[in-house]
Amino acid sequence: MYVADTRTRPAGPGTTPGLPAPPPATRAPASRTPSDLARRAVPATVLILGAVSLITDVSAEMVTAVLPLYLVTGLGLSPLGFGLLDGIYNGASALVRLVGGHLADRGRRYKSMAVLGYGLSALCKPALLIAHSVAGISAVLAVDRTGKGLRTAPRDAMISLAAPPEAQGRSFGVHRAMDTAGALLGPVVAFVVMRAAADGFDAVFTVSFCIAATGVVVLLLFVPGHGPAPAAVLSPEDAVPGDPMPADSMPAEPGPAEPGPVSLRAAMGLLGGRELRRLTLCALVLGLATVSDSFLYLMLQRDLDLSVEWFPLLPLGTSASFLLLAIPLGRAADRFGRWAVFLAGHGGLLIAYGLVLAPVRGAALPIGVLVLHGAFYAATDGVLMAAAAGSVPARLRSSGLALVQTGQAGARFACSLMFGAAWTAWGDHTALAVAAAALAACTVAAAALRPARSAPDQGRQPCP
């Protein structure tokens, strides 16, 4: 028995002396306007980081849009050589993601690590002006991806810690939509520069550096200096009417402060948890059969016989689809389950591969391929991080997300090498057919390995 429950209170209006006072009236929840709900679902930190990513992606996608053509036609690389460089471009960050995540968690230095990562990538843009050999470009791309590896996990940790548990998918969707807006603008800027400048490639690299430097300045000036505290857990009565949360996305009960050190050993120990281990394994398996964007664009360029100056516009279809679908699919992941949306995205990618392999050609073919390609990223990129955040404690959030990202990036690095070798040996369409068969098998395996939700630990959110 609690004394406070039976203690009499001084008589007041409407009470009888000597009897317990009536319980205080429960205050009706204030009505919330759509703008209030939007601010609650998407914190300011997410919007600022989205702006930084938007600016930075304009710079990055300017280079990405012209790099395949620059390497293959300008330097005369074979598909195998391009596969090696593309693997470095997409997989080198895997070597430093864990280090960046660990350093960010120690003292919650999320912003510092993000600034270091964005700064390194910005400095690599002018370095491309003087690197004209395979070895030199390889070194520049390795440093550029090192910067990406250092910044990605701390940035995603800031997003997941700032957002409430039931809006993780939505918050990541908003960020990825803003990021993709930059990816949509980058090829357009590259196209304009290529047409306007006499030495188009060098001009693209110079303008890209100026834009990347602007993104670093915005990060320094407007993102809070310390990592956000974990978002408050909302009670069921705070749920938005008409937007129910599925069982696998419900927030955990609030628990005590999370004990334990922040160390690499503790981060690796996260893989002892069944949910995160399976999620990481699935990301790795599916990454082994995910063909690089650059290879897909090169195949479309050859099939459609596009001129050099039009090549930078191919990524626009992917980016436009990603931009339009990132937020709706993020909301769908919160509502219907993140794992289902994640696997559906890979199903869409498999259909895109089938369209490229189809003998029918026409204007609708590239449109369908690029729309499905963008839908794949919208259903997997931020959704995977939202799913992983639910099974990682706040004190190791950056390290835990880095584990999943490392497995995925390492697998895609291996896929680029294998696909480049297969293209060289068998031809582009045969190599893609093998990759499509592998993706179908990996998707079935990932469905069988679906992370099973278990009872959450104290202070930890359940895994989607």
Backbone torsions as a table, in degrees:
resi	resn	phi	psi	omega
1	MET	NA	135.7	176.8
2	TYR	-98.1	126.5	-177.4
3	VAL	-60.3	-36.4	-177.2
4	ALA	-63.2	-21.3	-178.2
5	ASP	-80.2	-21.8	-174.8
6	THR	-117.0	-1.7	-178.1
7	ARG	-68.2	134.1	177.5
8	THR	-75.1	154.1	-178.6
9	ARG	-119.6	158.2	178.6
10	PRO	-57.7	143.8	-180.0
11	ALA	-65.5	146.3	178.9
12	GLY	-143.8	-177.9	179.0
13	PRO	-56.9	130.4	177.2
14	GLY	81.4	12.3	-179.1
15	THR	-123.4	158.6	177.4
16	THR	-104.5	128.0	-179.3
17	PRO	-56.5	140.0	176.0
18	GLY	88.6	-11.1	178.9
19	LEU	-104.0	152.9	179.4
20	PRO	-60.5	142.6	177.9
21	ALA	-69.4	146.0	178.1
22	PRO	-65.1	152.0	178.6
23	PRO	-63.2	147.6	179.9
24	PRO	-62.2	145.2	-178.7
25	ALA	-65.2	139.1	178.1
26	THR	-77.5	125.4	-177.6
27	ARG	-74.6	128.5	178.9
28	ALA	-66.6	138.0	179.5
29	PRO	-62.3	135.0	-179.9
30	ALA	-66.5	145.3	178.6
31	SER	-66.1	142.3	-177.3
32	ARG	-114.6	129.7	179.0
33	THR	-79.3	162.5	176.8
34	PRO	-56.0	-36.3	179.9
35	SER	-68.3	-36.3	176.6
36	ASP	-62.8	-43.5	179.9
37	LEU	-64.7	-38.2	-179.7
38	ALA	-65.4	-41.7	179.4
39	ARG	-66.8	-35.1	179.8
40	ARG	-68.5	-36.3	-177.0
41	ALA	-81.1	-31.3	-176.8
42	VAL	-124.6	95.4	-178.4
43	PRO	-65.5	162.3	-178.5
44	ALA	-62.1	-35.3	179.0
45	THR	-58.3	-40.0	179.6
46	VAL	-64.3	-42.2	-178.6
47	LEU	-67.0	-40.2	179.4
48	ILE	-66.5	-44.7	177.7
49	LEU	-63.9	-32.8	175.2
50	GLY	-64.5	-38.7	177.9
51	ALA	-65.2	-41.0	177.7
52	VAL	-61.9	-44.6	179.9
53	SER	-65.5	-36.4	178.6
54	LEU	-60.0	-49.9	-178.8
55	ILE	-63.4	-45.3	-177.4
56	THR	-65.7	-35.6	-178.7
57	ASP	-72.4	-27.0	171.8
58	VAL	-58.4	-46.3	179.4
59	SER	-64.7	-48.7	-175.8
60	ALA	-64.9	-42.5	-176.8
61	GLU	-74.9	-20.1	170.5
62	MET	-60.6	-44.6	179.8
63	VAL	-72.3	-44.9	-178.6
64	THR	-60.7	-35.1	-177.0
65	ALA	-66.4	-33.2	-176.2
66	VAL	-104.7	-14.4	-173.1
67	LEU	-62.1	-45.5	-179.7
68	PRO	-57.9	-43.9	-179.6
69	LEU	-68.9	-37.4	178.4
70	TYR	-61.9	-41.2	-177.8
71	LEU	-75.6	-40.4	-174.4
72	VAL	-80.9	-45.3	-178.2
73	THR	-91.5	-37.2	-178.4
74	GLY	-75.8	-45.9	-178.4
75	LEU	-101.3	-7.4	175.6
76	GLY	70.6	33.5	179.7
77	LEU	-72.6	147.1	173.1
78	SER	-78.2	164.9	175.9
79	PRO	-56.4	-35.3	178.2
80	LEU	-67.1	-43.7	177.8
81	GLY	-64.2	-40.1	177.2
82	PHE	-65.9	-37.8	177.5
83	GLY	-60.2	-37.5	177.8
84	LEU	-64.7	-48.1	-179.8
85	LEU	-66.6	-39.4	178.8
86	ASP	-65.9	-36.1	175.8
87	GLY	-63.4	-41.4	176.2
88	ILE	-62.3	-43.8	-177.9
89	TYR	-61.5	-37.4	-176.2
90	ASN	-97.9	-19.7	-173.3
91	GLY	-114.4	-14.8	-177.6
92	ALA	-62.3	-29.5	-179.4
93	SER	-63.6	-20.3	-179.7
94	ALA	-62.0	-27.5	-176.9
95	LEU	-72.8	-21.7	-174.4
96	VAL	-117.9	-2.8	-177.8
97	ARG	-61.7	-43.1	-179.6
98	LEU	-64.8	-40.2	178.4
99	VAL	-63.9	-46.5	178.7
100	GLY	-62.4	-41.5	178.3
101	GLY	-64.4	-41.8	-179.9
102	HIS	-65.2	-46.9	-179.2
103	LEU	-64.3	-32.9	178.2
104	ALA	-69.0	-37.9	-179.9
105	ASP	-69.3	-31.9	179.2
106	ARG	-72.3	109.3	-177.9
107	GLY	77.0	9.1	179.9
108	ARG	53.9	48.7	-179.5
109	ARG	-91.2	53.1	-177.5
110	TYR	-65.0	-45.4	-177.4
111	LYS	-66.5	-42.0	-178.4
112	SER	-59.4	-45.2	179.9
113	MET	-67.8	-35.7	178.1
114	ALA	-65.2	-42.9	178.5
115	VAL	-61.7	-42.8	178.7
116	LEU	-61.3	-43.8	-179.0
117	GLY	-66.7	-46.7	179.4
118	TYR	-64.8	-37.0	179.9
119	GLY	-64.9	-43.0	178.5
120	LEU	-60.6	-44.6	-179.8
121	SER	-63.8	-37.3	179.3
122	ALA	-64.7	-40.6	-178.0
123	LEU	-68.3	-20.5	-179.4
124	CYS	-75.9	-20.5	-177.0
125	LYS	-63.6	-49.7	177.8
126	PRO	-69.1	-22.1	178.4
127	ALA	-64.7	-26.2	177.5
128	LEU	-66.2	-18.6	179.6
129	LEU	-69.7	-26.6	-175.6
130	ILE	-110.4	-4.3	179.8
131	ALA	-98.3	108.0	-177.5
132	HIS	-120.6	10.6	176.8
133	SER	-116.0	163.3	179.0
134	VAL	-61.4	-42.1	-179.3
135	ALA	-65.0	-42.8	-178.9
136	GLY	-66.1	-45.0	179.3
137	ILE	-65.6	-36.2	177.4
138	SER	-60.4	-43.1	-180.0
139	ALA	-65.3	-42.8	179.9
140	VAL	-63.2	-44.9	-179.8
141	LEU	-65.0	-35.5	178.6
142	ALA	-64.2	-42.8	178.6
143	VAL	-67.1	-41.1	178.5
144	ASP	-59.1	-44.7	179.8
145	ARG	-73.4	-25.5	172.5
146	THR	-62.5	-42.3	176.3
147	GLY	-60.8	-41.5	178.5
148	LYS	-64.5	-40.4	179.2
149	GLY	-63.9	-36.0	-179.5
150	LEU	-70.7	-33.0	-171.4
151	ARG	-93.8	-25.3	-168.5
152	THR	-65.9	-50.8	-178.1
153	ALA	-64.5	-45.5	176.3
154	PRO	-59.9	-39.9	178.9
155	ARG	-63.7	-46.9	179.5
156	ASP	-66.3	-31.9	176.3
157	ALA	-64.8	-41.9	177.7
158	MET	-61.2	-38.7	178.7
159	ILE	-66.0	-48.1	-175.3
160	SER	-68.3	-33.4	179.4
161	LEU	-76.5	-26.9	179.9
162	ALA	-81.7	-25.1	-174.5
163	ALA	-91.9	145.0	174.1
164	PRO	-66.9	153.1	-174.2
165	PRO	-56.1	-38.3	-175.3
166	GLU	-80.0	-2.1	179.9
167	ALA	-122.0	22.1	179.5
168	GLN	-61.5	-49.7	-179.6
169	GLY	-60.9	-40.6	179.9
170	ARG	-65.4	-42.4	-178.9
171	SER	-66.8	-43.7	176.1
172	PHE	-65.3	-34.5	177.4
173	GLY	-63.7	-42.0	177.6
174	VAL	-63.0	-46.0	179.3
175	HIS	-60.7	-46.5	-178.5
176	ARG	-66.5	-30.9	176.6
177	ALA	-66.1	-42.8	177.9
178	MET	-67.2	-40.7	176.2
179	ASP	-58.4	-42.7	-177.5
180	THR	-73.3	-25.7	173.6
181	ALA	-60.1	-39.1	174.6
182	GLY	-66.0	-39.9	177.8
183	ALA	-64.1	-29.3	177.7
184	LEU	-73.0	-36.7	-178.4
185	LEU	-78.8	-31.2	-175.3
186	GLY	-56.1	-52.7	178.7
187	PRO	-62.0	-33.0	178.6
188	VAL	-64.3	-45.6	178.0
189	VAL	-61.8	-42.4	178.3
190	ALA	-61.7	-40.3	179.0
191	PHE	-62.2	-45.2	-179.5
192	VAL	-64.7	-43.8	-179.5
193	VAL	-65.1	-42.0	-179.6
194	MET	-61.9	-36.2	-179.4
195	ARG	-78.3	-28.9	-174.0
196	ALA	-89.9	-29.2	-173.6
197	ALA	-96.7	147.6	178.2
198	ALA	-68.7	-45.9	176.9
199	ASP	-104.2	84.0	-167.9
200	GLY	-60.4	-43.8	-175.8
201	PHE	-63.9	-46.3	179.6
202	ASP	-63.5	-37.6	178.7
203	ALA	-65.1	-39.8	177.9
204	VAL	-61.1	-44.2	-178.9
205	PHE	-65.0	-36.8	-179.6
206	THR	-68.7	-48.8	179.4
207	VAL	-63.1	-37.7	179.0
208	SER	-59.2	-41.3	179.0
209	PHE	-63.0	-43.8	-178.9
210	CYS	-60.9	-41.2	-179.9
211	ILE	-69.4	-40.6	179.2
212	ALA	-62.1	-39.3	177.8
213	ALA	-62.5	-36.2	177.1
214	THR	-62.6	-40.7	178.1
215	GLY	-61.7	-39.8	178.4
216	VAL	-63.9	-40.4	179.4
217	VAL	-63.4	-43.1	178.5
218	VAL	-62.4	-41.4	177.9
219	LEU	-61.2	-44.2	-179.3
220	LEU	-65.0	-38.3	-172.1
221	LEU	-85.2	-32.4	-167.2
222	PHE	-116.6	-20.8	178.6
223	VAL	-81.1	134.8	179.5
224	PRO	-54.0	146.9	-174.4
225	GLY	-70.6	-24.6	-179.8
226	HIS	-118.2	152.9	179.1
227	GLY	-61.8	145.7	-179.9
228	PRO	-67.8	148.3	173.1
229	ALA	-72.0	156.8	179.2
230	PRO	-56.2	139.7	-178.5
231	ALA	-64.6	147.4	178.7
232	ALA	-66.6	145.2	179.3
233	VAL	-84.9	127.0	-179.1
234	LEU	-85.5	144.1	177.8
235	SER	-81.9	163.1	-177.4
236	PRO	-56.5	-31.9	-178.0
237	GLU	-73.1	-11.5	177.2
238	ASP	-85.7	-4.4	-177.4
239	ALA	-62.8	146.5	-179.8
240	VAL	-71.9	126.4	178.3
241	PRO	-57.7	137.9	179.5
242	GLY	79.9	1.5	-179.7
243	ASP	-129.6	66.3	-174.2
244	PRO	-66.6	152.1	177.3
245	MET	-99.5	131.4	176.7
246	PRO	-69.3	164.3	-177.7
247	ALA	-58.7	-32.7	-176.6
248	ASP	-84.6	4.3	177.1
249	SER	-122.2	4.7	-179.6
250	MET	-68.6	142.2	178.0
251	PRO	-70.7	152.4	177.6
252	ALA	-77.7	162.3	174.2
253	GLU	-66.9	143.0	179.6
254	PRO	-63.2	139.5	-178.4
255	GLY	-125.5	-178.6	179.0
256	PRO	-71.2	170.9	178.6
257	ALA	-60.0	142.8	-174.3
258	GLU	-76.6	121.8	179.5
259	PRO	-84.8	173.5	172.3
260	GLY	107.1	156.4	-177.8
261	PRO	-79.6	163.0	172.2
262	VAL	-103.6	106.3	-176.1
263	SER	-148.8	164.1	176.6
264	LEU	-63.5	-35.3	178.3
265	ARG	-64.7	-41.9	177.8
266	ALA	-65.3	-37.2	179.1
267	ALA	-64.8	-45.5	178.6
268	MET	-65.3	-29.0	178.3
269	GLY	-65.8	-17.5	177.4
270	LEU	-61.7	-27.3	178.9
271	LEU	-68.8	-10.0	173.0
272	GLY	-69.9	-20.2	176.0
273	GLY	-76.4	134.3	-173.4
274	ARG	-61.3	-43.1	-174.7
275	GLU	-65.7	-50.1	-177.8
276	LEU	-67.6	-36.1	179.4
277	ARG	-62.9	-45.3	179.5
278	ARG	-67.6	-38.4	179.4
279	LEU	-63.3	-44.2	178.8
280	THR	-63.9	-42.1	179.6
281	LEU	-63.7	-41.0	179.2
282	CYS	-65.7	-42.2	177.9
283	ALA	-61.6	-38.5	179.3
284	LEU	-66.8	-47.6	-177.2
285	VAL	-62.0	-45.2	-179.2
286	LEU	-69.5	-32.2	177.5
287	GLY	-64.7	-28.0	179.6
288	LEU	-66.6	-18.3	-178.6
289	ALA	-117.8	17.1	179.9
290	THR	-101.2	105.5	-177.8
291	VAL	-68.5	138.8	-179.3
292	SER	-58.6	146.6	177.3
293	ASP	-55.1	-42.3	-175.3
294	SER	-60.2	-41.0	177.8
295	PHE	-63.2	-40.9	-179.8
296	LEU	-63.3	-42.5	179.6
297	TYR	-66.6	-38.8	177.9
298	LEU	-62.8	-39.0	178.4
299	MET	-65.7	-42.5	178.0
300	LEU	-64.4	-39.8	-179.9
301	GLN	-62.4	-40.1	179.3
302	ARG	-71.5	-42.4	-179.1
303	ASP	-65.7	-36.9	-177.9
304	LEU	-91.9	-7.9	-179.2
305	ASP	56.0	49.4	179.6
306	LEU	-77.3	147.7	175.8
307	SER	-74.2	164.9	-175.9
308	VAL	-60.0	-43.9	-174.1
309	GLU	-69.4	-20.5	178.9
310	TRP	-89.3	-12.7	-176.6
311	PHE	-57.9	-41.4	-179.0
312	PRO	-60.2	-14.6	-177.7
313	LEU	-84.5	-12.9	-179.0
314	LEU	-59.0	-43.2	179.4
315	PRO	-62.6	-13.3	-179.1
316	LEU	-62.1	-38.3	179.9
317	GLY	-62.6	-44.4	176.7
318	THR	-60.8	-48.3	-176.3
319	SER	-64.9	-40.3	179.7
320	ALA	-63.6	-43.6	177.9
321	SER	-64.2	-44.1	177.3
322	PHE	-58.4	-46.4	-178.5
323	LEU	-60.1	-44.3	-176.7
324	LEU	-72.5	-29.3	-172.4
325	LEU	-103.3	-11.7	-174.2
326	ALA	-60.6	-48.5	-178.2
327	ILE	-71.1	-48.1	178.0
328	PRO	-58.5	-40.9	180.0
329	LEU	-73.7	-29.5	173.2
330	GLY	-64.6	-42.6	176.2
331	ARG	-64.9	-40.6	178.4
332	ALA	-62.9	-36.9	178.4
333	ALA	-65.0	-40.4	177.1
334	ASP	-65.2	-33.7	-172.2
335	ARG	-88.2	-41.5	-172.2
336	PHE	-109.1	-7.2	-179.8
337	GLY	117.6	126.4	-174.7
338	ARG	-71.8	-33.3	-177.0
339	TRP	-67.4	-39.3	179.3
340	ALA	-62.3	-43.1	179.5
341	VAL	-66.7	-38.9	-179.6
342	PHE	-61.2	-46.7	179.4
343	LEU	-69.1	-36.0	178.2
344	ALA	-62.0	-35.0	177.4
345	GLY	-61.3	-40.5	177.6
346	HIS	-69.3	-30.9	173.7
347	GLY	-63.0	-40.0	176.9
348	GLY	-64.3	-38.3	177.8
349	LEU	-64.4	-38.2	178.3
350	LEU	-62.3	-39.5	176.7
351	ILE	-65.1	-38.4	178.1
352	ALA	-61.4	-41.9	176.7
353	TYR	-60.9	-40.4	179.2
354	GLY	-62.5	-37.2	178.7
355	LEU	-66.6	-39.1	178.7
356	VAL	-64.8	-36.2	-178.7
357	LEU	-79.7	-15.5	-177.2
358	ALA	-65.1	143.6	-179.0
359	PRO	-71.9	-17.3	-177.8
360	VAL	-75.5	135.9	178.4
361	ARG	-125.1	150.9	179.9
362	GLY	167.0	178.0	-177.1
363	ALA	-65.8	-28.5	-177.8
364	ALA	-73.1	-22.8	-176.2
365	LEU	-61.5	-55.9	-179.7
366	PRO	-63.0	-33.0	178.9
367	ILE	-62.9	-48.5	179.6
368	GLY	-62.5	-42.0	-179.3
369	VAL	-63.2	-46.6	-175.8
370	LEU	-71.5	-34.0	176.4
371	VAL	-65.1	-44.8	178.0
372	LEU	-66.6	-35.3	178.5
373	HIS	-63.6	-44.0	176.9
374	GLY	-66.9	-37.3	177.4
375	ALA	-63.7	-35.4	176.3
376	PHE	-58.2	-47.8	179.9
377	TYR	-67.2	-38.7	179.6
378	ALA	-63.1	-32.2	-176.9
379	ALA	-89.5	-7.6	-173.5
380	THR	-125.8	-38.2	-170.0
381	ASP	-62.7	-70.4	178.7
382	GLY	-70.0	-30.1	-179.0
383	VAL	-63.6	-38.7	178.4
384	LEU	-63.0	-42.3	179.5
385	MET	-68.4	-37.3	176.9
386	ALA	-63.9	-39.1	178.9
387	ALA	-67.3	-43.2	-178.7
388	ALA	-67.6	-35.2	-178.0
389	ALA	-60.6	-29.1	-178.3
390	GLY	-70.9	-15.3	-178.9
391	SER	-116.8	19.4	179.6
392	VAL	-124.1	128.9	177.5
393	PRO	-65.6	153.5	-174.2
394	ALA	-61.0	-35.9	-176.2
395	ARG	-68.5	-20.6	179.3
396	LEU	-120.5	26.5	-173.6
397	ARG	-61.2	-47.7	-178.9
398	SER	-64.2	-42.1	179.6
399	SER	-65.4	-41.0	-179.3
400	GLY	-65.7	-43.4	177.2
401	LEU	-65.0	-34.7	178.5
402	ALA	-64.6	-33.5	177.9
403	LEU	-59.7	-47.3	-179.7
404	VAL	-65.9	-43.9	-179.4
405	GLN	-63.9	-36.2	-179.8
406	THR	-65.3	-44.9	178.0
407	GLY	-60.8	-42.6	-179.3
408	GLN	-68.9	-44.6	-178.5
409	ALA	-66.5	-41.0	177.9
410	GLY	-62.3	-38.9	178.9
411	ALA	-66.9	-40.5	179.5
412	ARG	-69.5	-30.9	173.1
413	PHE	-60.8	-47.5	178.6
414	ALA	-63.6	-37.6	-179.9
415	CYS	-64.3	-39.7	178.9
416	SER	-62.8	-42.7	178.5
417	LEU	-63.3	-46.2	-177.7
418	MET	-67.5	-39.5	-178.8
419	PHE	-69.0	-39.6	177.2
420	GLY	-61.5	-41.2	177.8
421	ALA	-66.6	-41.0	179.6
422	ALA	-65.8	-40.0	177.4
423	TRP	-60.8	-44.9	-179.6
424	THR	-62.5	-40.1	-174.8
425	ALA	-82.8	-38.7	-170.1
426	TRP	-115.6	-17.3	-172.3
427	GLY	103.0	160.0	-172.6
428	ASP	-66.4	-44.9	-174.9
429	HIS	-72.1	-36.0	176.4
430	THR	-65.3	-41.9	178.6
431	ALA	-61.5	-41.1	179.8
432	LEU	-68.2	-35.4	178.0
433	ALA	-63.2	-40.8	176.8
434	VAL	-64.8	-42.1	179.3
435	ALA	-64.2	-37.9	179.2
436	ALA	-65.2	-42.3	177.7
437	ALA	-63.3	-40.1	178.1
438	ALA	-65.3	-39.5	179.4
439	LEU	-64.3	-40.4	178.5
440	ALA	-61.6	-44.7	179.6
441	ALA	-65.4	-40.5	-179.9
442	CYS	-68.0	-34.0	178.1
443	THR	-66.7	-40.6	176.1
444	VAL	-63.2	-42.8	179.4
445	ALA	-64.0	-40.4	179.5
446	ALA	-66.6	-35.7	176.9
447	ALA	-64.2	-37.0	178.9
448	ALA	-71.4	-29.0	-178.6
449	LEU	-91.8	13.4	-175.6
450	ARG	-44.3	125.9	178.2
451	PRO	-57.3	120.6	-179.5
452	ALA	-88.7	127.3	-178.6
453	ARG	-71.2	131.0	175.1
454	SER	-117.1	174.8	179.7
455	ALA	-62.6	130.3	-177.3
456	PRO	-70.5	148.5	173.0
457	ASP	-73.8	165.5	178.2
458	GLN	-63.6	135.1	178.6
459	GLY	75.9	7.5	-178.1
460	ARG	-124.9	142.8	179.3
461	GLN	-82.9	149.9	177.6
462	PRO	-69.1	151.6	-179.6
463	CYS	-77.7	133.4	176.1
464	PRO	-64.6	NA	NA
